[in-house]
Amino acid sequence: MIEKGQIGVHQFTILTILFTVGSSILIAPSELAYEARTDAWIAALLGLLVGLLLVILFYTLGSRFAGKTLVAYCEELLGKWLGKAISFLYFCFFFILATLVLRNLGDFITTQVLVDTPLQFTHIFFLTIVILGIRNGLETFTRTSEIFLPWVLLFFFLMFIFLPSQFDPKFVLPVLGYGLKPIIRASVPLIGTPYLELVVFLVIIPFVKTTKKLGKSFLIGVSIGGSLLVLISLFSILVLGDKLTAVQMYPSYSLAKKISIGSFLERLEVIMAGIWFITIYFKLTICFYAATMTFGEIFKLKEVKQLYLPLGMVLIVFSIVSFPDVAYFIQFASKIWVFYSGTFGLVIPLILLALAFYRKKTKKLGK
């Protein structure tokens, strides 16, 4: 294997928390409120429950081939050439996912923070930091996540303390007033982002120190990250109302602007921006790392450091030319992405797991 480092289960848990929160913290409440209205938080909870089932699927598949990479067991189950083809499709998926995350970051900065800054400059600057973070391997940037997680949780804690004074309980009524169909429709995009995207951790699982607690840590990490998304969706509805949340592009960012303590502590949107910059950095880093590692494994490279710059350059160009504007990006992310991610996050893992069980059964019968 190309990667020589190993991480502990607690570090793995931290990565799953940061990845799950990722970019969803800013965009999820709007998508949920658009369909589910006052029940947006229930849709977020339903998405989390489905996400935990997906985690069980990913862990079951990864643990069945302990110590083997995704590329290795694709080739083992499907044969050399078909296995390489599927692995290459996974590389494309991880790379496109990194493109989406980078574009999401660029759109936020150029529309909310630095409105006169060219999009490509934002992408170049942020991706440079990502490359610097992964150049020394998985173990290095994973240790960095241990430093930043307390800050993310602190920012959430501050919001949860300051916002209750702005709550209007009438905004969440009536509960289930529009039926179950809107809740189910609203949860589908959330399942696509971030829960189906958790398949990226199949690249990381082989480098986690062998322990029976891995599955539990995976579930705990996603549960914490998903619970934060449920809470931020609930808070958005309680403070902004479902109509305003639905039309806001980044409702949780607008939510932070509502914080007001006396006349000296106001508009703490920097708190939300701080959370998001940290979580999206680690999500983008994980996606870019998974893409380069998968590419290196397919072509049997001894190391992947030489891939960071060329793939990074392609990523920047692709993130700009693939989506003409923000409206196109939102339409793609909310309507199309769930089917694309479902292919790699549900269909193919189920096929691989079924083949693994079938081979095990035939071996027992052969004996």
Buried (B, 14 or more C-beta within 10 A) or exposed (E): EBBEEBBBBEBBBBBBBBBBBBBBBBBBBBBBBBBBBBBBBBBBBBBBEBBBEBBEBBBBBBBBBEEBBBBBBBBBBBEEEEBBBBBBBBBBBBBBBBBBBBBBBBBBBBEBBEEEEEBEEBBBEBBEEBBEBBEEBBBEBBBBBEEBBEEBBEBBEBBEEBBEEBBEEEBBEEEEEBEEEBBBBBBBBBBBBBBBBBBBBBBBBBBBEEEEBBBEBBBBBBBBBBBBBBBBBBBBBBBBBBEBBBEBBBBBBBBBEBBBEEEEEEEBBEBBBBBBBBBBBBBBBBBBBBBBBBBBBBEEBEEBBEBBEEBBEEBBEBBBEBBEEBEEBBEBBBEEBBEBBBEBBBEBBEEBBEBBEEEEEEEEEEE
